[in-house]
């Protein structure tokens, strides 16, 4: 079982879209921690993310995709995660790919 893996999901007003993403991650990679970086959303992104088992880092205003990603990676470094996977809150990335990505990382580590 893999441990100490973080899925970072930058999200801006994804309250209606993020639930299937979070539920899918829980289903296919239950050992993975999930961090939703709420990029100043005006909807219920934070609320639904917390309700579906994610940690939430809320940015006070919309700083953009790049800043949300940076915040997520800084969180991962600060909390000493072994690996980070990135997904989008709108379902654009398939959480089923997490296993293949981590398998590749384990079998071909980067120095």
Gaussian input, Z-matrix of N, CA and C with variables (Angstrom, degrees):
# hf/3-21g

backbone

0 1
 N
 C     1     B1
 C     2     B2     1     A1
 N     3     B3     2     A2     1     D1
 C     4     B4     3     A3     2     D2
 C     5     B5     4     A4     3     D3
 N     6     B6     5     A5     4     D4
 C     7     B7     6     A6     5     D5
 C     8     B8     7     A7     6     D6
 N     9     B9     8     A8     7     D7
 C    10    B10     9     A9     8     D8
 C    11    B11    10    A10     9     D9
 N    12    B12    11    A11    10    D10
 C    13    B13    12    A12    11    D11
 C    14    B14    13    A13    12    D12
 N    15    B15    14    A14    13    D13
 C    16    B16    15    A15    14    D14
 C    17    B17    16    A16    15    D15
 N    18    B18    17    A17    16    D16
 C    19    B19    18    A18    17    D17
 C    20    B20    19    A19    18    D18
 N    21    B21    20    A20    19    D19
 C    22    B22    21    A21    20    D20
 C    23    B23    22    A22    21    D21
 N    24    B24    23    A23    22    D22
 C    25    B25    24    A24    23    D23
 C    26    B26    25    A25    24    D24
 N    27    B27    26    A26    25    D25
 C    28    B28    27    A27    26    D26
 C    29    B29    28    A28    27    D27
 N    30    B30    29    A29    28    D28
 C    31    B31    30    A30    29    D29
 C    32    B32    31    A31    30    D30
 N    33    B33    32    A32    31    D31
 C    34    B34    33    A33    32    D32
 C    35    B35    34    A34    33    D33
 N    36    B36    35    A35    34    D34
 C    37    B37    36    A36    35    D35
 C    38    B38    37    A37    36    D36
 N    39    B39    38    A38    37    D37
 C    40    B40    39    A39    38    D38
 C    41    B41    40    A40    39    D39
 N    42    B42    41    A41    40    D40
 C    43    B43    42    A42    41    D41
 C    44    B44    43    A43    42    D42
 N    45    B45    44    A44    43    D43
 C    46    B46    45    A45    44    D44
 C    47    B47    46    A46    45    D45
 N    48    B48    47    A47    46    D46
 C    49    B49    48    A48    47    D47
 C    50    B50    49    A49    48    D48
 N    51    B51    50    A50    49    D49
 C    52    B52    51    A51    50    D50
 C    53    B53    52    A52    51    D51
 N    54    B54    53    A53    52    D52
 C    55    B55    54    A54    53    D53
 C    56    B56    55    A55    54    D54
 N    57    B57    56    A56    55    D55
 C    58    B58    57    A57    56    D56
 C    59    B59    58    A58    57    D57
 N    60    B60    59    A59    58    D58
 C    61    B61    60    A60    59    D59
 C    62    B62    61    A61    60    D60
 N    63    B63    62    A62    61    D61
 C    64    B64    63    A63    62    D62
 C    65    B65    64    A64    63    D63
 N    66    B66    65    A65    64    D64
 C    67    B67    66    A66    65    D65
 C    68    B68    67    A67    66    D66
 N    69    B69    68    A68    67    D67
 C    70    B70    69    A69    68    D68
 C    71    B71    70    A70    69    D69
 N    72    B72    71    A71    70    D70
 C    73    B73    72    A72    71    D71
 C    74    B74    73    A73    72    D72
 N    75    B75    74    A74    73    D73
 C    76    B76    75    A75    74    D74
 C    77    B77    76    A76    75    D75
 N    78    B78    77    A77    76    D76
 C    79    B79    78    A78    77    D77
 C    80    B80    79    A79    78    D78
 N    81    B81    80    A80    79    D79
 C    82    B82    81    A81    80    D80
 C    83    B83    82    A82    81    D81
 N    84    B84    83    A83    82    D82
 C    85    B85    84    A84    83    D83
 C    86    B86    85    A85    84    D84
 N    87    B87    86    A86    85    D85
 C    88    B88    87    A87    86    D86
 C    89    B89    88    A88    87    D87
 N    90    B90    89    A89    88    D88
 C    91    B91    90    A90    89    D89
 C    92    B92    91    A91    90    D90
 N    93    B93    92    A92    91    D91
 C    94    B94    93    A93    92    D92
 C    95    B95    94    A94    93    D93
 N    96    B96    95    A95    94    D94
 C    97    B97    96    A96    95    D95
 C    98    B98    97    A97    96    D96
 N    99    B99    98    A98    97    D97
 C   100   B100    99    A99    98    D98
 C   101   B101   100   A100    99    D99
 N   102   B102   101   A101   100   D100
 C   103   B103   102   A102   101   D101
 C   104   B104   103   A103   102   D102
 N   105   B105   104   A104   103   D103
 C   106   B106   105   A105   104   D104
 C   107   B107   106   A106   105   D105
 N   108   B108   107   A107   106   D106
 C   109   B109   108   A108   107   D107
 C   110   B110   109   A109   108   D108
 N   111   B111   110   A110   109   D109
 C   112   B112   111   A111   110   D110
 C   113   B113   112   A112   111   D111
 N   114   B114   113   A113   112   D112
 C   115   B115   114   A114   113   D113
 C   116   B116   115   A115   114   D114
 N   117   B117   116   A116   115   D115
 C   118   B118   117   A117   116   D116
 C   119   B119   118   A118   117   D117
 N   120   B120   119   A119   118   D118
 C   121   B121   120   A120   119   D119
 C   122   B122   121   A121   120   D120
 N   123   B123   122   A122   121   D121
 C   124   B124   123   A123   122   D122
 C   125   B125   124   A124   123   D123
 N   126   B126   125   A125   124   D124
 C   127   B127   126   A126   125   D125
 C   128   B128   127   A127   126   D126
 N   129   B129   128   A128   127   D127
 C   130   B130   129   A129   128   D128
 C   131   B131   130   A130   129   D129
 N   132   B132   131   A131   130   D130
 C   133   B133   132   A132   131   D131
 C   134   B134   133   A133   132   D132
 N   135   B135   134   A134   133   D133
 C   136   B136   135   A135   134   D134
 C   137   B137   136   A136   135   D135
 N   138   B138   137   A137   136   D136
 C   139   B139   138   A138   137   D137
 C   140   B140   139   A139   138   D138
 N   141   B141   140   A140   139   D139
 C   142   B142   141   A141   140   D140
 C   143   B143   142   A142   141   D141
 N   144   B144   143   A143   142   D142
 C   145   B145   144   A144   143   D143
 C   146   B146   145   A145   144   D144
 N   147   B147   146   A146   145   D145
 C   148   B148   147   A147   146   D146
 C   149   B149   148   A148   147   D147
 N   150   B150   149   A149   148   D148
 C   151   B151   150   A150   149   D149
 C   152   B152   151   A151   150   D150
 N   153   B153   152   A152   151   D151
 C   154   B154   153   A153   152   D152
 C   155   B155   154   A154   153   D153
 N   156   B156   155   A155   154   D154
 C   157   B157   156   A156   155   D155
 C   158   B158   157   A157   156   D156
 N   159   B159   158   A158   157   D157
 C   160   B160   159   A159   158   D158
 C   161   B161   160   A160   159   D159
 N   162   B162   161   A161   160   D160
 C   163   B163   162   A162   161   D161
 C   164   B164   163   A163   162   D162
 N   165   B165   164   A164   163   D163
 C   166   B166   165   A165   164   D164
 C   167   B167   166   A166   165   D165
 N   168   B168   167   A167   166   D166
 C   169   B169   168   A168   167   D167
 C   170   B170   169   A169   168   D168
 N   171   B171   170   A170   169   D169
 C   172   B172   171   A171   170   D170
 C   173   B173   172   A172   171   D171
 N   174   B174   173   A173   172   D172
 C   175   B175   174   A174   173   D173
 C   176   B176   175   A175   174   D174
 N   177   B177   176   A176   175   D175
 C   178   B178   177   A177   176   D176
 C   179   B179   178   A178   177   D177
 N   180   B180   179   A179   178   D178
 C   181   B181   180   A180   179   D179
 C   182   B182   181   A181   180   D180
 N   183   B183   182   A182   181   D181
 C   184   B184   183   A183   182   D182
 C   185   B185   184   A184   183   D183
 N   186   B186   185   A185   184   D184
 C   187   B187   186   A186   185   D185
 C   188   B188   187   A187   186   D186
 N   189   B189   188   A188   187   D187
 C   190   B190   189   A189   188   D188
 C   191   B191   190   A190   189   D189
 N   192   B192   191   A191   190   D190
 C   193   B193   192   A192   191   D191
 C   194   B194   193   A193   192   D192
 N   195   B195   194   A194   193   D193
 C   196   B196   195   A195   194   D194
 C   197   B197   196   A196   195   D195
 N   198   B198   197   A197   196   D196
 C   199   B199   198   A198   197   D197
 C   200   B200   199   A199   198   D198
 N   201   B201   200   A200   199   D199
 C   202   B202   201   A201   200   D200
 C   203   B203   202   A202   201   D201
 N   204   B204   203   A203   202   D202
 C   205   B205   204   A204   203   D203
 C   206   B206   205   A205   204   D204
 N   207   B207   206   A206   205   D205
 C   208   B208   207   A207   206   D206
 C   209   B209   208   A208   207   D207
 N   210   B210   209   A209   208   D208
 C   211   B211   210   A210   209   D209
 C   212   B212   211   A211   210   D210
 N   213   B213   212   A212   211   D211
 C   214   B214   213   A213   212   D212
 C   215   B215   214   A214   213   D213
 N   216   B216   215   A215   214   D214
 C   217   B217   216   A216   215   D215
 C   218   B218   217   A217   216   D216
 N   219   B219   218   A218   217   D217
 C   220   B220   219   A219   218   D218
 C   221   B221   220   A220   219   D219
 N   222   B222   221   A221   220   D220
 C   223   B223   222   A222   221   D221
 C   224   B224   223   A223   222   D222
 N   225   B225   224   A224   223   D223
 C   226   B226   225   A225   224   D224
 C   227   B227   226   A226   225   D225
 N   228   B228   227   A227   226   D226
 C   229   B229   228   A228   227   D227
 C   230   B230   229   A229   228   D228
 N   231   B231   230   A230   229   D229
 C   232   B232   231   A231   230   D230
 C   233   B233   232   A232   231   D231
 N   234   B234   233   A233   232   D232
 C   235   B235   234   A234   233   D233
 C   236   B236   235   A235   234   D234
 N   237   B237   236   A236   235   D235
 C   238   B238   237   A237   236   D236
 C   239   B239   238   A238   237   D237
 N   240   B240   239   A239   238   D238
 C   241   B241   240   A240   239   D239
 C   242   B242   241   A241   240   D240
 N   243   B243   242   A242   241   D241
 C   244   B244   243   A243   242   D242
 C   245   B245   244   A244   243   D243
 N   246   B246   245   A245   244   D244
 C   247   B247   246   A246   245   D245
 C   248   B248   247   A247   246   D246
 N   249   B249   248   A248   247   D247
 C   250   B250   249   A249   248   D248
 C   251   B251   250   A250   249   D249
 N   252   B252   251   A251   250   D250
 C   253   B253   252   A252   251   D251
 C   254   B254   253   A253   252   D252
 N   255   B255   254   A254   253   D253
 C   256   B256   255   A255   254   D254
 C   257   B257   256   A256   255   D255
 N   258   B258   257   A257   256   D256
 C   259   B259   258   A258   257   D257
 C   260   B260   259   A259   258   D258
 N   261   B261   260   A260   259   D259
 C   262   B262   261   A261   260   D260
 C   263   B263   262   A262   261   D261
 N   264   B264   263   A263   262   D262
 C   265   B265   264   A264   263   D263
 C   266   B266   265   A265   264   D264
 N   267   B267   266   A266   265   D265
 C   268   B268   267   A267   266   D266
 C   269   B269   268   A268   267   D267
 N   270   B270   269   A269   268   D268
 C   271   B271   270   A270   269   D269
 C   272   B272   271   A271   270   D270
 N   273   B273   272   A272   271   D271
 C   274   B274   273   A273   272   D272
 C   275   B275   274   A274   273   D273
 N   276   B276   275   A275   274   D274
 C   277   B277   276   A276   275   D275
 C   278   B278   277   A277   276   D276
 N   279   B279   278   A278   277   D277
 C   280   B280   279   A279   278   D278
 C   281   B281   280   A280   279   D279
 N   282   B282   281   A281   280   D280
 C   283   B283   282   A282   281   D281
 C   284   B284   283   A283   282   D282
 N   285   B285   284   A284   283   D283
 C   286   B286   285   A285   284   D284
 C   287   B287   286   A286   285   D285
 N   288   B288   287   A287   286   D286
 C   289   B289   288   A288   287   D287
 C   290   B290   289   A289   288   D288
 N   291   B291   290   A290   289   D289
 C   292   B292   291   A291   290   D290
 C   293   B293   292   A292   291   D291
 N   294   B294   293   A293   292   D292
 C   295   B295   294   A294   293   D293
 C   296   B296   295   A295   294   D294
 N   297   B297   296   A296   295   D295
 C   298   B298   297   A297   296   D296
 C   299   B299   298   A298   297   D297
 N   300   B300   299   A299   298   D298
 C   301   B301   300   A300   299   D299
 C   302   B302   301   A301   300   D300
 N   303   B303   302   A302   301   D301
 C   304   B304   303   A303   302   D302
 C   305   B305   304   A304   303   D303
 N   306   B306   305   A305   304   D304
 C   307   B307   306   A306   305   D305
 C   308   B308   307   A307   306   D306
 N   309   B309   308   A308   307   D307
 C   310   B310   309   A309   308   D308
 C   311   B311   310   A310   309   D309
 N   312   B312   311   A311   310   D310
 C   313   B313   312   A312   311   D311
 C   314   B314   313   A313   312   D312
 N   315   B315   314   A314   313   D313
 C   316   B316   315   A315   314   D314
 C   317   B317   316   A316   315   D315
 N   318   B318   317   A317   316   D316
 C   319   B319   318   A318   317   D317
 C   320   B320   319   A319   318   D318
 N   321   B321   320   A320   319   D319
 C   322   B322   321   A321   320   D320
 C   323   B323   322   A322   321   D321
 N   324   B324   323   A323   322   D322
 C   325   B325   324   A324   323   D323
 C   326   B326   325   A325   324   D324
 N   327   B327   326   A326   325   D325
 C   328   B328   327   A327   326   D326
 C   329   B329   328   A328   327   D327
 N   330   B330   329   A329   328   D328
 C   331   B331   330   A330   329   D329
 C   332   B332   331   A331   330   D330

   B1=1.4496
   B2=1.5274
   B3=1.3123
   B4=1.4606
   B5=1.5142
   B6=1.3175
   B7=1.4584
   B8=1.5105
   B9=1.3015
   B10=1.4511
   B11=1.5325
   B12=1.3282
   B13=1.4663
   B14=1.5252
   B15=1.3232
   B16=1.4617
   B17=1.5288
   B18=1.3131
   B19=1.4636
   B20=1.5268
   B21=1.3261
   B22=1.4632
   B23=1.5211
   B24=1.3329
   B25=1.4583
   B26=1.5225
   B27=1.3411
   B28=1.4594
   B29=1.5335
   B30=1.3179
   B31=1.4650
   B32=1.5231
   B33=1.3095
   B34=1.4618
   B35=1.5264
   B36=1.3205
   B37=1.4685
   B38=1.5334
   B39=1.3208
   B40=1.4664
   B41=1.5289
   B42=1.3139
   B43=1.4548
   B44=1.5172
   B45=1.3134
   B46=1.4621
   B47=1.5192
   B48=1.3168
   B49=1.4689
   B50=1.5223
   B51=1.3131
   B52=1.4579
   B53=1.5353
   B54=1.3201
   B55=1.4669
   B56=1.5289
   B57=1.3334
   B58=1.4672
   B59=1.5355
   B60=1.3273
   B61=1.4686
   B62=1.5275
   B63=1.3164
   B64=1.4632
   B65=1.5275
   B66=1.3253
   B67=1.4604
   B68=1.5232
   B69=1.3160
   B70=1.4643
   B71=1.5286
   B72=1.3210
   B73=1.4685
   B74=1.5219
   B75=1.3064
   B76=1.4722
   B77=1.5318
   B78=1.3239
   B79=1.4665
   B80=1.5257
   B81=1.3355
   B82=1.4653
   B83=1.5217
   B84=1.3312
   B85=1.4702
   B86=1.5238
   B87=1.3312
   B88=1.4655
   B89=1.5237
   B90=1.3201
   B91=1.4643
   B92=1.5287
   B93=1.3018
   B94=1.4547
   B95=1.5257
   B96=1.3284
   B97=1.4622
   B98=1.5234
   B99=1.3075
   B100=1.4668
   B101=1.5201
   B102=1.3306
   B103=1.4561
   B104=1.5201
   B105=1.3081
   B106=1.4581
   B107=1.5213
   B108=1.3155
   B109=1.4596
   B110=1.5245
   B111=1.3214
   B112=1.4608
   B113=1.5221
   B114=1.3085
   B115=1.4571
   B116=1.5322
   B117=1.3390
   B118=1.4614
   B119=1.5158
   B120=1.3144
   B121=1.4622
   B122=1.5209
   B123=1.3180
   B124=1.4572
   B125=1.5174
   B126=1.3268
   B127=1.4575
   B128=1.5255
   B129=1.3040
   B130=1.4618
   B131=1.5283
   B132=1.3152
   B133=1.4625
   B134=1.5265
   B135=1.3172
   B136=1.4686
   B137=1.5286
   B138=1.3055
   B139=1.4677
   B140=1.5254
   B141=1.3204
   B142=1.4700
   B143=1.5251
   B144=1.3232
   B145=1.4597
   B146=1.5277
   B147=1.3169
   B148=1.4662
   B149=1.5296
   B150=1.3210
   B151=1.4656
   B152=1.5256
   B153=1.3226
   B154=1.4675
   B155=1.5255
   B156=1.3368
   B157=1.4533
   B158=1.5091
   B159=1.3135
   B160=1.4656
   B161=1.5267
   B162=1.3231
   B163=1.4539
   B164=1.5194
   B165=1.3168
   B166=1.4612
   B167=1.5153
   B168=1.3154
   B169=1.4549
   B170=1.5267
   B171=1.3157
   B172=1.4634
   B173=1.5128
   B174=1.3291
   B175=1.4554
   B176=1.5334
   B177=1.3287
   B178=1.4686
   B179=1.5271
   B180=1.3199
   B181=1.4619
   B182=1.5242
   B183=1.3083
   B184=1.4597
   B185=1.5247
   B186=1.3294
   B187=1.4657
   B188=1.5188
   B189=1.3250
   B190=1.4511
   B191=1.5227
   B192=1.3225
   B193=1.4652
   B194=1.5320
   B195=1.3173
   B196=1.4649
   B197=1.5244
   B198=1.3100
   B199=1.4641
   B200=1.5238
   B201=1.3277
   B202=1.4667
   B203=1.5265
   B204=1.3216
   B205=1.4736
   B206=1.5188
   B207=1.3140
   B208=1.4730
   B209=1.5246
   B210=1.3085
   B211=1.4661
   B212=1.5279
   B213=1.3274
   B214=1.4609
   B215=1.5168
   B216=1.3233
   B217=1.4723
   B218=1.5303
   B219=1.3138
   B220=1.4759
   B221=1.5255
   B222=1.3195
   B223=1.4564
   B224=1.5308
   B225=1.3318
   B226=1.4671
   B227=1.5223
   B228=1.3172
   B229=1.4707
   B230=1.5227
   B231=1.3152
   B232=1.4614
   B233=1.5283
   B234=1.3263
   B235=1.4561
   B236=1.5284
   B237=1.3300
   B238=1.4675
   B239=1.5278
   B240=1.3244
   B241=1.4631
   B242=1.5183
   B243=1.3081
   B244=1.4616
   B245=1.5342
   B246=1.3262
   B247=1.4654
   B248=1.5274
   B249=1.3225
   B250=1.4606
   B251=1.5169
   B252=1.3129
   B253=1.4609
   B254=1.5168
   B255=1.3040
   B256=1.4611
   B257=1.5207
   B258=1.3064
   B259=1.4567
   B260=1.5135
   B261=1.3087
   B262=1.4560
   B263=1.5253
   B264=1.3142
   B265=1.4532
   B266=1.5082
   B267=1.3325
   B268=1.4595
   B269=1.5214
   B270=1.3353
   B271=1.4612
   B272=1.5094
   B273=1.3145
   B274=1.4611
   B275=1.5290
   B276=1.3408
   B277=1.4592
   B278=1.5146
   B279=1.3188
   B280=1.4588
   B281=1.5293
   B282=1.3255
   B283=1.4622
   B284=1.5283
   B285=1.3276
   B286=1.4680
   B287=1.5220
   B288=1.3184
   B289=1.4632
   B290=1.5294
   B291=1.3148
   B292=1.4655
   B293=1.5199
   B294=1.3183
   B295=1.4639
   B296=1.5238
   B297=1.3237
   B298=1.4668
   B299=1.5254
   B300=1.3141
   B301=1.4599
   B302=1.5268
   B303=1.3196
   B304=1.4645
   B305=1.5252
   B306=1.3353
   B307=1.4693
   B308=1.5211
   B309=1.3119
   B310=1.4636
   B311=1.5307
   B312=1.2991
   B313=1.4568
   B314=1.5324
   B315=1.3324
   B316=1.4631
   B317=1.5245
   B318=1.3307
   B319=1.4709
   B320=1.5165
   B321=1.3182
   B322=1.4600
   B323=1.5290
   B324=1.3363
   B325=1.4642
   B326=1.5370
   B327=1.3068
   B328=1.4498
   B329=1.5274
   B330=1.3055
   B331=1.4682
   B332=1.5037
   A1=109.58
   A2=115.22
   A3=120.39
   A4=109.43
   A5=114.29
   A6=119.73
   A7=108.64
   A8=114.01
   A9=120.86
   A10=112.58
   A11=115.33
   A12=122.69
   A13=107.33
   A14=116.11
   A15=121.20
   A16=110.36
   A17=115.87
   A18=121.89
   A19=106.98
   A20=116.38
   A21=122.17
   A22=108.19
   A23=115.05
   A24=120.82
   A25=109.16
   A26=117.64
   A27=119.09
   A28=108.61
   A29=116.73
   A30=118.67
   A31=111.01
   A32=114.93
   A33=121.82
   A34=107.64
   A35=115.97
   A36=122.26
   A37=111.91
   A38=116.02
   A39=121.83
   A40=112.38
   A41=117.34
   A42=120.97
   A43=114.54
   A44=117.54
   A45=120.91
   A46=112.83
   A47=117.80
   A48=121.08
   A49=114.16
   A50=117.58
   A51=120.79
   A52=114.02
   A53=117.76
   A54=120.11
   A55=112.35
   A56=120.29
   A57=118.86
   A58=112.62
   A59=116.85
   A60=120.54
   A61=109.45
   A62=116.87
   A63=121.08
   A64=111.08
   A65=116.73
   A66=120.45
   A67=111.35
   A68=116.79
   A69=120.28
   A70=111.74
   A71=116.74
   A72=119.50
   A73=109.56
   A74=117.13
   A75=121.34
   A76=110.65
   A77=116.13
   A78=120.92
   A79=112.12
   A80=117.51
   A81=120.67
   A82=114.12
   A83=117.29
   A84=121.00
   A85=109.26
   A86=117.67
   A87=120.35
   A88=114.63
   A89=117.45
   A90=120.89
   A91=112.64
   A92=117.21
   A93=122.44
   A94=110.82
   A95=116.32
   A96=120.33
   A97=108.44
   A98=116.67
   A99=121.51
   A100=109.05
   A101=115.12
   A102=121.68
   A103=108.81
   A104=116.59
   A105=121.32
   A106=106.59
   A107=116.01
   A108=120.78
   A109=106.03
   A110=115.13
   A111=121.99
   A112=107.89
   A113=115.31
   A114=122.57
   A115=112.14
   A116=115.24
   A117=119.98
   A118=113.77
   A119=117.60
   A120=121.57
   A121=112.17
   A122=115.17
   A123=121.57
   A124=111.99
   A125=116.63
   A126=120.28
   A127=110.45
   A128=117.30
   A129=122.23
   A130=113.68
   A131=117.85
   A132=121.68
   A133=111.75
   A134=116.89
   A135=120.60
   A136=110.46
   A137=116.76
   A138=121.73
   A139=111.69
   A140=117.28
   A141=119.08
   A142=111.36
   A143=117.48
   A144=120.30
   A145=110.75
   A146=116.27
   A147=120.38
   A148=110.99
   A149=116.53
   A150=120.93
   A151=112.51
   A152=116.39
   A153=120.93
   A154=112.10
   A155=116.00
   A156=121.18
   A157=117.64
   A158=118.39
   A159=120.63
   A160=110.49
   A161=115.03
   A162=120.46
   A163=105.35
   A164=117.57
   A165=120.29
   A166=109.98
   A167=115.31
   A168=123.13
   A169=105.02
   A170=116.78
   A171=120.11
   A172=110.66
   A173=115.82
   A174=121.41
   A175=107.41
   A176=117.98
   A177=120.60
   A178=114.60
   A179=116.84
   A180=122.17
   A181=107.41
   A182=116.08
   A183=120.39
   A184=109.66
   A185=115.61
   A186=121.70
   A187=112.44
   A188=117.21
   A189=121.49
   A190=112.36
   A191=113.30
   A192=122.62
   A193=112.53
   A194=116.80
   A195=120.88
   A196=112.56
   A197=116.91
   A198=120.43
   A199=110.77
   A200=117.03
   A201=120.12
   A202=110.27
   A203=116.64
   A204=119.66
   A205=110.93
   A206=116.54
   A207=119.90
   A208=110.91
   A209=116.81
   A210=120.44
   A211=110.14
   A212=116.80
   A213=120.83
   A214=112.54
   A215=116.93
   A216=120.43
   A217=110.77
   A218=117.26
   A219=120.13
   A220=110.24
   A221=116.80
   A222=121.24
   A223=109.93
   A224=116.42
   A225=120.85
   A226=111.19
   A227=117.08
   A228=120.63
   A229=111.09
   A230=116.10
   A231=120.84
   A232=111.56
   A233=115.92
   A234=121.06
   A235=113.20
   A236=115.60
   A237=123.45
   A238=114.71
   A239=116.18
   A240=119.65
   A241=109.67
   A242=116.11
   A243=122.45
   A244=111.44
   A245=116.06
   A246=120.77
   A247=108.92
   A248=114.84
   A249=122.04
   A250=108.82
   A251=115.88
   A252=121.14
   A253=106.67
   A254=115.68
   A255=121.32
   A256=109.16
   A257=115.76
   A258=122.11
   A259=108.33
   A260=117.09
   A261=120.79
   A262=110.08
   A263=115.96
   A264=122.16
   A265=114.69
   A266=117.17
   A267=119.77
   A268=113.24
   A269=117.27
   A270=120.20
   A271=114.68
   A272=117.24
   A273=121.78
   A274=113.02
   A275=117.01
   A276=121.34
   A277=109.09
   A278=116.69
   A279=121.81
   A280=109.95
   A281=118.01
   A282=120.15
   A283=113.95
   A284=117.59
   A285=119.92
   A286=111.69
   A287=117.48
   A288=121.20
   A289=112.86
   A290=117.74
   A291=120.89
   A292=110.92
   A293=117.42
   A294=120.92
   A295=111.37
   A296=117.80
   A297=121.06
   A298=111.06
   A299=116.64
   A300=120.78
   A301=110.94
   A302=116.50
   A303=120.04
   A304=111.93
   A305=117.09
   A306=120.19
   A307=110.41
   A308=116.34
   A309=121.53
   A310=110.25
   A311=116.84
   A312=121.87
   A313=111.17
   A314=116.61
   A315=120.72
   A316=111.73
   A317=116.97
   A318=120.63
   A319=113.56
   A320=117.24
   A321=121.21
   A322=109.07
   A323=116.64
   A324=118.95
   A325=112.45
   A326=114.38
   A327=121.46
   A328=107.61
   A329=116.44
   A330=120.31
   A331=111.28
   D1=131.56
   D2=178.48
   D3=-80.42
   D4=142.03
   D5=176.90
   D6=-133.94
   D7=162.45
   D8=175.71
   D9=66.72
   D10=38.92
   D11=177.75
   D12=-112.80
   D13=137.70
   D14=-179.49
   D15=-122.45
   D16=131.39
   D17=170.44
   D18=-98.15
   D19=121.07
   D20=178.64
   D21=-102.04
   D22=127.38
   D23=-179.64
   D24=-127.34
   D25=101.79
   D26=172.91
   D27=-71.00
   D28=137.51
   D29=-175.39
   D30=-146.10
   D31=133.27
   D32=174.35
   D33=-131.49
   D34=111.66
   D35=-179.13
   D36=53.70
   D37=49.40
   D38=179.90
   D39=-108.42
   D40=19.30
   D41=-177.47
   D42=-53.04
   D43=-36.33
   D44=-179.40
   D45=-83.78
   D46=-17.11
   D47=-174.92
   D48=-105.94
   D49=-22.87
   D50=-167.83
   D51=-79.06
   D52=-23.87
   D53=-176.68
   D54=-56.95
   D55=-49.43
   D56=179.48
   D57=-62.34
   D58=-31.66
   D59=178.30
   D60=-66.05
   D61=-49.23
   D62=-179.36
   D63=-62.89
   D64=-44.76
   D65=-179.82
   D66=-63.85
   D67=-37.72
   D68=179.02
   D69=-67.51
   D70=-40.54
   D71=176.96
   D72=-61.43
   D73=-45.34
   D74=179.29
   D75=-58.67
   D76=-37.53
   D77=-177.83
   D78=-72.14
   D79=-46.86
   D80=-173.08
   D81=-91.25
   D82=-20.87
   D83=-178.63
   D84=-142.94
   D85=64.86
   D86=-173.09
   D87=-62.62
   D88=-20.34
   D89=179.82
   D90=-82.66
   D91=-6.45
   D92=-177.01
   D93=-85.82
   D94=127.29
   D95=171.56
   D96=-73.83
   D97=148.94
   D98=-179.44
   D99=-121.78
   D100=129.53
   D101=174.29
   D102=-119.00
   D103=116.87
   D104=172.34
   D105=-95.17
   D106=122.58
   D107=175.11
   D108=-95.84
   D109=100.31
   D110=-178.71
   D111=-79.48
   D112=107.85
   D113=-172.64
   D114=-86.32
   D115=58.65
   D116=177.06
   D117=71.65
   D118=31.13
   D119=-178.11
   D120=-59.36
   D121=149.58
   D122=175.73
   D123=-102.72
   D124=5.85
   D125=179.79
   D126=-112.17
   D127=-154.37
   D128=-175.60
   D129=-97.39
   D130=25.96
   D131=-179.22
   D132=-53.48
   D133=-48.06
   D134=-178.69
   D135=-61.85
   D136=-48.66
   D137=-176.45
   D138=-59.54
   D139=-51.32
   D140=-177.11
   D141=-68.97
   D142=-31.98
   D143=177.98
   D144=-64.65
   D145=-44.93
   D146=177.13
   D147=-63.54
   D148=-41.36
   D149=179.80
   D150=-63.71
   D151=-24.58
   D152=-178.22
   D153=-105.49
   D154=24.02
   D155=167.82
   D156=86.10
   D157=11.96
   D158=179.83
   D159=-93.65
   D160=152.57
   D161=164.25
   D162=-78.98
   D163=149.83
   D164=178.60
   D165=-128.41
   D166=128.87
   D167=171.57
   D168=-110.14
   D169=111.54
   D170=-176.14
   D171=-99.57
   D172=121.60
   D173=174.47
   D174=-83.23
   D175=140.73
   D176=-172.61
   D177=-67.96
   D178=-26.35
   D179=177.33
   D180=-141.91
   D181=164.90
   D182=178.16
   D183=-70.75
   D184=111.17
   D185=-178.73
   D186=-102.64
   D187=-8.07
   D188=178.41
   D189=101.28
   D190=164.24
   D191=-175.25
   D192=-57.20
   D193=-47.20
   D194=-178.22
   D195=-61.86
   D196=-43.40
   D197=179.52
   D198=-67.03
   D199=-37.60
   D200=177.90
   D201=-64.35
   D202=-41.61
   D203=177.06
   D204=-63.19
   D205=-45.66
   D206=179.24
   D207=-58.33
   D208=-42.19
   D209=178.73
   D210=-61.51
   D211=-41.29
   D212=178.86
   D213=-65.04
   D214=-42.22
   D215=179.40
   D216=-68.63
   D217=-37.21
   D218=176.32
   D219=-63.93
   D220=-39.88
   D221=176.21
   D222=-60.02
   D223=-44.41
   D224=-179.81
   D225=-62.75
   D226=-43.64
   D227=178.63
   D228=-63.83
   D229=-46.81
   D230=-178.72
   D231=-60.19
   D232=-35.13
   D233=-177.36
   D234=-97.75
   D235=10.92
   D236=171.78
   D237=56.50
   D238=43.18
   D239=174.58
   D240=-70.62
   D241=144.16
   D242=-178.70
   D243=-76.14
   D244=-34.29
   D245=-179.58
   D246=-150.53
   D247=154.27
   D248=179.07
   D249=-129.93
   D250=134.58
   D251=170.73
   D252=-116.59
   D253=147.37
   D254=-177.03
   D255=-117.19
   D256=131.60
   D257=175.51
   D258=-133.17
   D259=158.90
   D260=176.23
   D261=-97.12
   D262=150.61
   D263=-176.50
   D264=-74.37
   D265=-9.30
   D266=-177.69
   D267=-95.08
   D268=4.51
   D269=178.49
   D270=87.47
   D271=7.51
   D272=-178.07
   D273=-64.22
   D274=-31.27
   D275=177.90
   D276=-103.63
   D277=140.27
   D278=-177.19
   D279=-88.71
   D280=115.16
   D281=179.12
   D282=-57.77
   D283=-21.14
   D284=177.46
   D285=-63.49
   D286=-16.77
   D287=179.11
   D288=-80.30
   D289=-9.65
   D290=-178.66
   D291=-58.35
   D292=-46.63
   D293=-178.22
   D294=-59.30
   D295=-47.30
   D296=-179.63
   D297=-62.17
   D298=-40.42
   D299=179.32
   D300=-63.45
   D301=-45.97
   D302=-179.77
   D303=-69.03
   D304=-35.80
   D305=175.15
   D306=-60.17
   D307=-44.61
   D308=179.28
   D309=-62.08
   D310=-43.80
   D311=179.89
   D312=-61.99
   D313=-41.54
   D314=-179.78
   D315=-69.18
   D316=-36.41
   D317=-176.49
   D318=-85.55
   D319=-21.05
   D320=179.23
   D321=-135.64
   D322=68.31
   D323=-176.75
   D324=-64.00
   D325=148.38
   D326=178.04
   D327=-92.63
   D328=132.96
   D329=178.77
   D330=-81.94

